[in-house]
Amino acid sequence: MNNELIIDVQENEVKIALLEDKKLASYHSENRESENKYAVANIYLGKVKKLMPGLNAAFIDVGYDKGAFLHYQDLGRGYRSTQRFLRNVLMEGSRAPKVQDVELDPILEKNGDIKDVLAPGQEILVQIEKEPISTKGPRLTAEITIAGRFLVLVPLSDKVFVSQKIKSNAERRRIKEILSKCLPKNFGCIARTMSEGKEEADFKEELENLVGKWENMVANLSKEDLPKLVLKEMDSVTGLLRDTLSPDYDSIVVNDKDVYNEVINYVNQIAPEKKEIVQYYQDDIPLFDFYKVTKQIKSSFGRTVVFKNSAYLVIEQTEALMVIDVNSGNRSKSSNDQETNALEVNLAAADEIARQLRLRDIGGIVVIDFIDMAKGENRVALYDRMRQNMARDKARHNILPLSKFCLMQITRHRVRPVTNIKTEEVCPTCHGTGKSQPTILFEHEIEEKIRYVKEEKKITDFTIFVHPYVYTYLNDGFFFNSLKWKWRRKYCKFNMLKNEDFGMLQYKFFDKNGAEINLNPDKEDLPEEDLNEECQDNGKKGK
């Protein structure tokens, strides 16, 4: 399988797409200005805000608008040791004993009461387990872990666990023996799936790095300015590389020099043999357009998703669960009987649904309404197909066999809100009013803007981005007789490129440095204060 990681870096946003055999398999976007971006696994020193004895839980202040939720069972087995260690550090600072020098307390009772271990105003070390979703604040755990590529470090613990995805008993024993020998006192760890086959030197190097992160975090703990972030998880790009980079990757493409250098440095640390697959993209064509990602996003994120021979899915989000309806579409010309048709559509739907769960990062409860099938063997075949497809999903999940109504229930671990992209667009020409200028005048509008940029703004080196259909129209005709070339001869040698993300009559001009050119002469020379006042006045008038 050909795996490509495409990283599109814009001024305010980073978009990451994973392609498997040129097909979009995973997508994530991150606002670069957001303070709480990619918050899962961030560690905070917070304060207990409120106890909820009826829920056996507490709300913790970690800086979010909504209180973060911590259940008693998420305190962790080693909570007593962690809390005593934290108190010593906050009271004594650098004089406090190190982790290796303390005695571990008895493990926390499994079925205790939250009011017996927490009190309002108490400082507590917590980690984000789930980002805020809908009206709920973050979900927390007090069992602190620090993830690496091969290992997950668990401070104030003495247990060693190995990923269940490593099936070989001999390999599991080998890893446990090495880690038991390498781990510092009072540090436990979890060996991740990628630890399979690694040598002692690899484990020692990563343990040294993870223990160093913990010690740096402890050195910065203090009661000042609570709540505060004390250890930040990696950003989305390096975090994704850490968790997914494997020998199956064929290329990593980045269109920003700074991020490219970060990726090169990180890949050189964790997998130097893969450094050559990192590429810096410098073409003028938008990166996602060049790799056909934009088109796949538009076709994959709507309410209705067509997947094979006009068969389609209808995906609806409710308050409690996600519902997916499978429809056969127009298959009236098929010569097969109804049961065979139903099986064919359902099997293809299982492939697409497994992809959609990963692509949209759908979590919680998912109910799928497949087309009814009477034969038991067909139901078993569909169940096996879904399990096979979901085996590639790294998120924890559980799949139940089909009910007699041909409904399938799936639970999938959710740590972030579902990725929801609006595929419908407000018309950039009429702005939703339903009225626009005559299309026959559109070419004259573009020519006027070219004249304005060249003669009024004195810019002769620029690029025009237009919709692909408009691009074809403006380039139509014998090479030098197209509208584009007529304008080039008349004004200047500008460049013209397609952008699949544009509306039909939408266009933008960019200078040679990639900055957008202001095409509105009325507002160009206004001072910033006057421009802000005018925007506010327009907002009041409903413009």
C-alpha positions as CSV (number, residue, x, y, z in Angstrom):
1,M,0.0,0.0,0.0
2,N,1.3,3.4,-1.0
3,N,1.1,5.9,2.0
4,E,1.6,9.6,1.5
5,L,1.4,12.3,4.2
6,I,0.4,15.7,2.8
7,I,1.0,18.7,5.1
8,D,-0.5,22.0,3.8
9,V,0.6,24.9,5.9
10,Q,-1.4,28.2,5.6
11,E,-1.0,31.4,7.5
12,N,-3.6,30.6,10.1
13,E,-4.2,26.8,9.6
14,V,-2.3,23.5,9.2
15,K,-4.1,20.8,7.2
16,I,-2.8,17.2,7.3
17,A,-4.1,14.5,4.9
18,L,-3.0,10.9,4.9
19,L,-3.5,9.2,1.5
20,E,-3.5,5.4,1.2
21,D,-3.2,4.4,-2.5
22,K,-4.1,8.0,-3.4
23,K,-7.3,7.7,-1.4
24,L,-8.0,10.0,1.5
25,A,-7.8,7.9,4.7
26,S,-7.3,10.5,7.4
27,Y,-7.7,14.3,7.7
28,H,-6.9,16.8,10.4
29,S,-6.9,20.6,10.4
30,E,-5.6,22.8,13.2
31,N,-6.0,26.5,13.8
32,R,-2.4,27.8,14.4
33,E,-3.8,30.7,16.5
34,S,-5.8,28.6,18.9
35,E,-4.4,28.4,22.5
36,N,-5.8,24.9,23.2
37,K,-4.9,23.3,19.9
38,Y,-4.2,19.6,19.9
39,A,-4.7,19.5,23.7
40,V,-5.0,15.7,24.2
41,A,-2.1,14.5,26.5
42,N,-1.3,18.0,27.8
43,I,-0.5,17.9,31.5
44,Y,-1.8,20.7,33.8
45,L,-1.4,21.6,37.4
46,G,-5.0,22.5,38.2
47,K,-7.3,23.1,41.2
48,V,-10.3,21.2,42.3
49,K,-13.3,23.4,41.5
50,K,-16.2,21.4,42.7
51,L,-17.0,17.9,44.0
52,M,-20.0,16.0,42.6
53,P,-20.6,13.1,45.1
54,G,-23.6,11.9,43.1
55,L,-21.4,11.3,40.1
56,N,-18.4,10.3,42.2
57,A,-16.5,12.9,40.2
58,A,-15.0,16.4,40.4
59,F,-14.7,19.4,38.1
60,I,-11.1,20.6,37.8
61,D,-10.1,24.1,36.7
62,V,-7.4,23.7,34.0
63,G,-8.0,27.0,32.2
64,Y,-11.0,26.1,30.0
65,D,-14.3,28.0,30.0
66,K,-16.0,24.7,31.0
67,G,-14.9,22.8,34.1
68,A,-12.8,19.7,33.2
69,F,-14.4,16.4,34.3
70,L,-12.4,13.9,36.5
71,H,-14.1,10.7,37.6
72,Y,-12.9,8.8,40.7
73,Q,-11.9,5.8,38.5
74,D,-9.7,8.1,36.4
75,L,-7.6,9.0,39.4
76,G,-5.4,6.0,38.7
77,R,-4.0,3.2,40.8
78,G,-1.0,5.3,41.8
79,Y,-2.9,8.5,42.7
80,R,-1.8,8.4,46.4
81,S,1.9,8.3,45.4
82,T,1.5,11.0,42.8
83,Q,-0.4,13.3,45.1
84,R,2.1,12.9,48.0
85,F,5.0,13.5,45.5
86,L,3.2,16.7,44.2
87,R,2.7,18.1,47.7
88,N,6.4,17.6,48.5
89,V,7.5,19.4,45.3
90,L,5.1,22.3,45.9
91,M,6.3,22.7,49.5
92,E,10.0,22.1,49.2
93,G,10.8,22.9,45.5
94,S,14.2,21.7,44.4
95,R,14.9,20.2,47.9
96,A,12.0,17.6,47.4
97,P,13.2,14.0,46.9
98,K,13.2,12.7,43.4
99,V,10.9,10.0,42.2
100,Q,13.6,7.3,42.6
101,D,14.0,8.2,46.3
102,V,10.4,8.0,47.5
103,E,8.4,5.0,48.7
104,L,5.3,4.2,46.7
105,D,2.0,4.4,48.6
106,P,-0.6,1.6,48.5
107,I,-2.7,1.6,45.3
108,L,-6.0,3.5,45.4
109,E,-9.1,1.5,46.2
110,K,-11.1,0.6,43.1
111,N,-14.5,1.6,44.5
112,G,-13.9,4.5,46.7
113,D,-15.6,7.9,47.2
114,I,-14.3,11.1,45.5
115,K,-14.9,13.1,48.6
116,D,-12.4,11.0,50.6
117,V,-9.5,11.8,48.3
118,L,-10.2,15.3,46.9
119,A,-11.2,18.6,48.4
120,P,-12.2,21.9,46.8
121,G,-9.2,24.2,46.2
122,Q,-6.7,21.3,46.3
123,E,-3.9,21.3,43.7
124,I,-3.9,18.3,41.4
125,L,-1.7,17.1,38.5
126,V,-4.0,16.0,35.6
127,Q,-3.8,15.1,31.9
128,I,-6.3,15.8,29.1
129,E,-7.8,12.5,28.0
130,K,-10.6,13.9,25.7
131,E,-10.9,17.4,24.2
132,P,-14.1,19.5,24.9
133,I,-16.9,18.0,22.8
134,S,-20.2,19.8,22.2
135,T,-21.3,21.4,25.5
136,K,-18.9,19.3,27.7
137,G,-15.6,20.4,29.0
138,P,-12.4,18.2,28.7
139,R,-12.2,14.8,30.2
140,L,-9.2,14.3,32.5
141,T,-7.1,11.5,34.0
142,A,-4.8,11.8,37.0
143,E,-2.8,8.8,35.9
144,I,0.0,10.8,34.2
145,T,1.8,9.3,31.2
146,I,4.4,10.6,28.7
147,A,4.3,9.1,25.3
148,G,7.3,8.3,23.1
149,R,7.6,6.5,19.8
150,F,8.1,3.0,21.3
151,L,7.2,3.5,25.0
152,V,4.8,5.3,27.2
153,L,6.4,6.3,30.5
154,V,4.3,6.0,33.7
155,P,6.0,7.9,36.6
156,L,5.4,6.6,40.2
157,S,4.6,3.1,39.1
158,D,6.4,-0.2,39.1
159,K,4.4,-2.0,36.4
160,V,5.5,-2.9,32.8
161,F,2.9,-3.7,30.2
162,V,3.2,-4.7,26.5
163,S,0.7,-3.8,23.8
164,Q,-1.7,-6.6,23.1
165,K,-1.2,-6.1,19.4
166,I,2.2,-7.8,19.8
167,K,1.0,-11.4,19.4
168,S,4.3,-13.3,19.9
169,N,4.6,-14.5,23.5
170,A,8.4,-14.8,23.1
171,E,8.7,-11.2,21.9
172,R,6.5,-9.9,24.7
173,R,8.7,-11.7,27.3
174,R,11.9,-10.3,25.6
175,I,10.5,-6.7,25.7
176,K,9.5,-7.1,29.4
177,E,12.9,-8.4,30.4
178,I,14.7,-5.5,28.7
179,L,12.4,-2.8,30.2
180,S,12.5,-4.3,33.7
181,K,16.3,-4.0,33.5
182,C,16.4,-0.5,31.9
183,L,13.7,1.3,33.8
184,P,14.7,3.6,36.7
185,K,13.2,2.9,40.1
186,N,9.6,3.9,40.6
187,F,9.0,4.4,36.8
188,G,6.7,2.0,34.9
189,C,6.0,1.9,31.2
190,I,3.8,0.6,28.4
191,A,5.6,-0.9,25.4
192,R,3.7,0.3,22.2
193,T,3.1,-1.8,19.1
194,M,6.1,-0.1,17.4
195,S,8.4,-1.5,20.1
196,E,8.3,-4.9,18.4
197,G,11.8,-5.9,17.3
198,K,13.6,-2.9,18.9
199,E,16.8,-3.4,20.7
200,E,17.9,-2.4,24.2
201,A,19.8,0.6,22.9
202,D,16.6,2.0,21.3
203,F,14.6,1.6,24.6
204,K,17.4,3.2,26.7
205,E,17.6,6.2,24.4
206,E,13.9,6.8,24.5
207,L,13.6,6.2,28.3
208,E,16.3,8.8,28.8
209,N,14.4,11.3,26.7
210,L,11.0,10.6,28.5
211,V,12.5,10.7,32.0
212,G,14.1,14.0,31.0
213,K,10.8,15.5,30.0
214,W,9.3,14.4,33.4
215,E,12.2,15.9,35.3
216,N,11.9,19.2,33.4
217,M,8.2,19.3,34.2
218,V,8.7,18.7,37.9
219,A,11.3,21.4,38.0
220,N,8.7,23.9,36.8
221,L,5.9,23.0,39.2
222,S,4.9,25.8,41.5
223,K,1.7,27.2,43.0
224,E,2.0,30.4,41.1
225,D,-0.6,31.3,38.4
226,L,-2.7,28.2,38.8
227,P,-4.1,26.6,36.7
228,K,-1.2,26.3,34.3
229,L,0.1,24.0,31.5
230,V,3.2,22.2,32.8
231,L,3.9,19.8,29.9
232,K,2.6,20.3,26.3
233,E,2.0,17.5,23.9
234,M,3.7,17.7,20.5
235,D,2.0,19.7,17.8
236,S,-0.3,17.9,15.3
237,V,2.5,17.3,12.7
238,T,5.2,15.8,14.9
239,G,2.5,14.0,17.1
240,L,1.1,12.3,14.0
241,L,4.6,11.4,12.8
242,R,5.5,9.9,16.2
243,D,2.4,7.8,16.3
244,T,2.1,6.7,12.7
245,L,5.4,6.9,10.9
246,S,6.2,3.4,9.6
247,P,8.2,1.7,6.9
248,D,5.0,1.8,4.8
249,Y,5.3,5.6,4.3
250,D,6.5,6.4,0.8
251,S,6.5,10.2,1.0
252,I,5.9,13.2,3.3
253,V,5.2,16.4,1.4
254,V,5.3,19.9,3.1
255,N,4.8,23.3,1.5
256,D,6.3,25.4,4.3
257,K,10.1,25.7,4.8
258,D,10.0,26.0,8.6
259,V,7.7,23.1,9.1
260,Y,9.7,21.1,6.5
261,N,12.8,21.7,8.6
262,E,11.0,20.6,11.8
263,V,9.8,17.4,10.0
264,I,13.3,16.7,8.7
265,N,14.8,17.1,12.1
266,Y,12.2,15.0,13.8
267,V,12.3,12.2,11.2
268,N,16.1,12.3,11.5
269,Q,15.8,11.6,15.2
270,I,13.2,8.8,15.2
271,A,13.8,7.1,11.8
272,P,16.9,8.6,10.0
273,E,16.6,6.0,7.3
274,K,13.3,7.6,6.2
275,K,14.7,11.2,5.9
276,E,14.8,11.0,2.1
277,I,11.1,10.6,1.8
278,V,10.4,14.1,3.2
279,Q,9.9,16.6,0.3
280,Y,9.5,20.3,0.1
281,Y,6.8,21.4,-2.2
282,Q,7.4,24.7,-4.0
283,D,5.0,24.7,-7.0
284,D,2.4,27.5,-7.5
285,I,-0.5,25.0,-7.7
286,P,-2.1,24.6,-4.3
287,L,-0.7,21.5,-2.6
288,F,-4.1,19.9,-1.9
289,D,-5.2,20.5,-5.5
290,F,-2.0,19.0,-6.9
291,Y,-2.6,15.8,-4.9
292,K,-6.4,15.8,-5.6
293,V,-7.1,16.1,-1.8
294,T,-9.5,19.1,-2.1
295,K,-11.9,17.1,-4.4
296,Q,-11.8,14.1,-2.1
297,I,-12.6,16.3,0.9
298,K,-15.6,17.9,-0.9
299,S,-17.0,14.4,-1.8
300,S,-16.3,12.7,1.5
301,F,-17.5,15.1,4.2
302,G,-21.1,15.8,3.2
303,R,-24.3,14.4,4.7
304,T,-24.5,12.1,1.7
305,V,-21.5,10.1,0.5
306,V,-21.7,8.2,-2.8
307,F,-19.4,5.1,-2.8
308,K,-20.1,2.6,-5.6
309,N,-22.4,2.3,-8.6
310,S,-24.7,5.1,-7.3
311,A,-25.0,3.4,-3.8
312,Y,-24.7,6.0,-1.0
313,L,-24.5,6.6,2.7
314,V,-26.5,9.1,4.7
315,I,-24.6,10.2,7.8
316,E,-26.4,12.0,10.6
317,Q,-25.1,13.2,14.0
318,T,-27.5,13.1,16.9
319,E,-26.9,14.2,20.5
320,A,-26.3,10.6,21.7
321,L,-24.9,8.8,18.7
322,M,-24.0,8.8,15.0
323,V,-26.4,7.1,12.6
324,I,-25.4,5.8,9.1
325,D,-28.0,4.7,6.6
326,V,-26.9,2.5,3.7
327,N,-28.9,3.0,0.4
328,S,-28.5,1.0,-2.8
329,G,-29.3,3.9,-5.1
330,N,-30.3,3.1,-8.7
331,R,-29.5,-0.6,-9.2
332,S,-32.7,-1.5,-11.1
333,K,-30.7,-2.7,-14.1
334,S,-28.8,-5.3,-12.1
335,S,-29.4,-8.9,-13.1
336,N,-28.7,-10.3,-9.7
337,D,-31.4,-11.2,-7.2
338,Q,-32.3,-9.0,-4.3
339,E,-30.2,-10.9,-1.7
340,T,-27.1,-10.8,-3.8
341,N,-27.5,-7.1,-4.6
342,A,-28.0,-6.4,-0.9
343,L,-24.8,-8.3,0.0
344,E,-22.7,-6.5,-2.7
345,V,-23.9,-3.0,-1.6
346,N,-23.4,-3.9,2.1
347,L,-19.9,-5.2,1.6
348,A,-18.9,-2.0,-0.3
349,A,-20.6,0.1,2.3
350,A,-18.6,-1.6,5.0
351,D,-15.4,-0.6,3.2
352,E,-16.5,3.0,3.0
353,I,-17.9,3.2,6.5
354,A,-14.6,2.0,8.0
355,R,-12.9,4.8,6.0
356,Q,-15.4,7.4,7.1
357,L,-14.9,6.5,10.8
358,R,-11.2,7.2,10.5
359,L,-11.6,10.2,8.2
360,R,-14.1,12.1,10.3
361,D,-12.6,10.7,13.6
362,I,-16.1,9.6,14.6
363,G,-16.3,8.4,18.2
364,G,-18.9,7.2,20.7
365,I,-21.8,5.0,19.6
366,V,-22.3,4.4,15.8
367,V,-25.4,2.6,14.6
368,I,-25.4,1.4,10.9
369,D,-28.6,0.5,9.1
370,F,-27.6,-1.9,6.4
371,I,-29.8,-3.2,3.7
372,D,-31.9,-6.2,4.9
373,M,-30.4,-9.6,4.2
374,A,-32.3,-12.9,4.9
375,K,-29.4,-15.4,4.8
376,G,-27.3,-15.9,8.0
377,E,-24.1,-16.6,6.1
378,N,-24.4,-13.2,4.4
379,R,-24.8,-11.5,7.7
380,V,-21.7,-13.3,9.0
381,A,-19.7,-12.3,5.9
382,L,-20.7,-8.6,6.4
383,Y,-19.7,-8.7,10.1
384,D,-16.3,-10.3,9.2
385,R,-15.7,-7.7,6.4
386,M,-16.3,-4.9,8.9
387,R,-14.0,-6.4,11.5
388,Q,-11.3,-6.8,8.8
389,N,-11.6,-3.2,7.7
390,M,-11.6,-1.9,11.2
391,A,-8.4,-3.8,12.1
392,R,-6.4,-1.0,10.5
393,D,-8.0,1.6,12.8
394,K,-5.7,2.6,15.7
395,A,-8.6,3.9,17.9
396,R,-10.0,1.4,20.4
397,H,-13.3,0.0,19.1
398,N,-15.9,-2.7,19.5
399,I,-18.1,-4.2,16.9
400,L,-21.3,-6.2,17.6
401,P,-22.8,-8.7,15.1
402,L,-25.9,-7.6,13.1
403,S,-29.3,-7.7,14.7
404,K,-32.3,-9.3,13.1
405,F,-33.2,-5.8,11.7
406,C,-29.7,-5.7,10.0
407,L,-28.5,-3.0,12.4
408,M,-24.8,-3.0,13.4
409,Q,-23.5,-1.2,16.5
410,I,-20.0,0.0,16.9
411,T,-18.3,1.9,19.7
412,R,-15.1,3.8,18.9
413,H,-12.9,5.7,21.3
414,R,-13.5,9.4,21.0
415,V,-10.8,11.9,22.1
416,R,-11.7,14.9,19.9
417,P,-14.8,16.4,18.3
418,V,-15.9,14.8,15.0
419,T,-14.2,16.4,12.1
420,N,-17.1,18.3,10.4
421,I,-16.5,20.1,7.1
422,K,-19.3,22.0,5.5
423,T,-19.2,21.1,1.8
424,E,-22.0,23.5,0.8
425,E,-20.7,26.9,-0.2
426,V,-22.3,30.3,-0.1
427,C,-22.1,31.6,-3.7
428,P,-19.1,34.0,-3.8
429,T,-20.8,35.9,-6.7
430,C,-24.2,36.6,-5.2
431,H,-23.3,36.0,-1.5
432,G,-26.5,34.0,-1.0
433,T,-28.9,36.6,-2.4
434,G,-29.6,34.7,-5.6
435,K,-28.7,37.6,-7.8
436,S,-25.5,38.3,-9.7
437,Q,-24.1,40.2,-12.5
438,P,-24.5,38.8,-16.0
439,T,-21.9,36.0,-16.5
440,I,-21.1,37.4,-20.0
441,L,-19.5,40.4,-18.2
442,F,-17.3,38.2,-16.0
443,E,-14.4,38.2,-18.4
444,H,-14.5,42.0,-18.6
445,E,-14.4,42.2,-14.8
446,I,-11.2,40.0,-14.7
447,E,-9.6,42.1,-17.5
448,E,-10.4,45.3,-15.6
449,K,-8.7,43.9,-12.5
450,I,-5.6,42.9,-14.5
451,R,-5.5,46.5,-15.8
452,Y,-5.9,47.9,-12.3
453,V,-3.2,45.8,-10.8
454,K,-0.7,46.6,-13.7
455,E,-1.4,50.3,-14.2
456,E,-2.7,51.5,-10.9
457,K,-0.8,49.3,-8.4
458,K,2.3,49.0,-10.7
459,I,2.5,45.2,-10.2
460,T,3.6,43.3,-13.2
461,D,4.5,39.9,-11.6
462,F,1.4,38.3,-10.2
463,T,-0.7,35.1,-10.3
464,I,-4.5,34.8,-10.8
465,F,-6.3,31.9,-9.2
466,V,-9.6,30.9,-10.7
467,H,-12.1,28.0,-10.7
468,P,-11.0,25.1,-13.0
469,Y,-13.9,25.7,-15.4
470,V,-13.1,29.4,-15.7
471,Y,-9.5,28.5,-16.2
472,T,-10.5,26.2,-19.1
473,Y,-12.7,29.0,-20.6
474,L,-10.0,31.6,-20.4
475,N,-7.4,29.3,-22.0
476,D,-9.8,28.1,-24.7
477,G,-8.7,28.4,-28.3
478,F,-5.5,28.1,-30.2
479,F,-2.5,28.7,-27.9
480,F,-2.0,32.4,-28.6
481,N,-5.6,33.3,-29.3
482,S,-7.0,32.5,-25.9
483,L,-8.3,35.3,-23.7
484,K,-5.4,34.7,-21.3
485,W,-2.8,35.2,-23.9
486,K,-4.5,38.3,-25.4
487,W,-4.4,39.9,-21.9
488,R,-0.8,38.9,-21.4
489,R,0.1,40.6,-24.7
490,K,-1.9,43.7,-23.8
491,Y,-0.9,44.2,-20.2
492,C,1.9,42.0,-18.7
493,K,3.1,38.4,-18.4
494,F,1.0,37.3,-15.4
495,N,0.4,33.7,-14.4
496,M,-2.9,31.9,-14.1
497,L,-3.6,28.8,-12.1
498,K,-6.6,26.7,-11.0
499,N,-8.0,26.4,-7.5
500,E,-10.5,23.6,-6.9
501,D,-11.6,25.2,-3.6
502,F,-13.0,28.3,-5.4
503,G,-16.6,29.0,-6.4
504,M,-17.4,29.2,-10.0
505,L,-16.9,33.0,-10.5
506,Q,-14.5,33.5,-7.6
507,Y,-10.9,34.7,-8.2
508,K,-8.0,36.1,-6.3
509,F,-4.7,37.9,-7.3
510,F,-1.4,37.2,-5.5
511,D,1.9,38.9,-5.9
512,K,5.3,37.2,-6.4
513,N,5.7,36.8,-2.6
514,G,2.4,35.0,-2.2
515,A,0.6,37.9,-0.6
516,E,-3.0,38.5,-1.7
517,I,-3.5,41.8,-3.7
518,N,-6.3,44.1,-2.6
519,L,-8.5,44.6,-5.6
520,N,-10.8,47.1,-4.0
521,P,-9.5,50.6,-4.7
522,D,-12.2,52.2,-2.5
523,K,-10.7,50.8,0.7
524,E,-7.1,50.5,-0.2
525,D,-5.8,53.8,1.2
526,L,-8.1,54.0,4.2
527,P,-6.3,54.1,7.6
528,E,-6.8,51.0,9.7
529,E,-9.0,52.9,12.2
530,D,-11.3,54.2,9.4
531,L,-11.4,50.8,7.8
532,N,-12.5,49.2,11.1
533,E,-15.2,51.9,11.6
534,E,-16.5,51.4,8.1
535,C,-16.7,47.6,8.6
536,Q,-18.6,48.1,11.9
537,D,-21.0,50.6,10.1
538,N,-21.6,48.1,7.3
539,G,-22.3,45.4,9.9
540,K,-24.9,47.6,11.6
541,K,-26.5,48.3,8.2
542,G,-26.7,44.6,7.5
543,K,-24.4,44.8,4.5
